[in-house]
Amino acid sequence: MPVCAVNTFRLRPGVTAERFERFSAELDRPTCLAFDEVLGFEVYLSDDGTVVEIMTVSSWPEWERVRDSAPELTPVVQTFDELVQPDSVTTLLTRKSPLPQEI
């Protein structure tokens, strides 16, 4: 069953939302979405520098294996670390409820 990782974090002081958006659109999302394990990747930004990323993967353990070993992800991780406050990152692993979503 697919898993959604809901990641929240804050940008480092001085990092603009526009800079993060470029990173996300040009490097992060395309690189991650190129892996078969990644089924979806959405990014939401607030004006105060808070970012929410929702990444849907086919298997969290398989994604962790890829994430931790794929050389293609090295520039993604390096740039992410430059842009994001490391102590602000939280991840919530979720799954979509099988119950009807609309009434």
Secondary structure, 3 states (H helix, E strand, C coil): CCEEEEEEEEECCCCCHHHHHHHHHHHHHHHHHCCCCEEEEEEEECCCCEEEEEEEECCHHHHHHHHHHCHHHHHHHHHHHHHECHHHCEEEEECCCCCCCCC
